[in-house]
């Protein structure tokens, strides 16, 4: 006998098959860019790129990953890695500087 679970599972299977790559890509983005503050800064930096904005808009508009220019995709991948490295390095430098300031007894508040 077909029950509610079977109907739901059948519906979800079609949905999962249709949008699997999109959900997987979004999962990778979330795990990459929402893991720490440096990664979030890298995401903000990347969102300023016109190609990233166009690919994001097209993907949202058509409800599937937009197919782009392979050369631009390669540049976007290199920019992504560069941003992650740069922001992580900057994050460490800021953390080191903040520790140094606080160890000398300086206050960050303005009085």
ABEGO torsion letter per residue (X at the ends): XBBAAAAAAAAAAAAAAAAAAAAAAAAAAAAAAAABAAAAAAAAAAAABAAAAAAAAAAAAAGBBBBBBAAAAAAAAAAAAAAAAAAAAAAAAAAAAAAAAAAAGBBABBX
